[in-house]
């Protein structure tokens, strides 16, 4: 089902979410690639098959194949990394920080897309998954690369709206 049609199925109590989706997908702080890549990886993180399918149907109109691959890669790898690093952070056991992760993460270096956009997408997924360590790490890299706080917050707006729509859709 097309995204616009899916959004029309939202109940009246979620009207703000429907309107917000329209707004967050047109923010001037983000490029079209950043916007749609964020939508793709966040739909993956939000774990609603119907919403993911609708976004994946629309995204190729806005993303190159390589950008789509990178966005999906960000969603996939952060689904794993957020759990691992959130555990290390929450446990408070400093020994875990000295031990290697021993998890394959090649997509981070070999996604083939724009490195700044990949970092932005990783941050957005980390926000959904509530990993403070990953949010801080990716935000630091983005700021060092000259990305503004306004751009970062625009991506997080997409993440928060997609997550909420997914929850309402069940």
Order of alpha helices (4+ residues) and beta strands (2+ residues): alpha-alpha-alpha-alpha-alpha-alpha-alpha-alpha-alpha-alpha
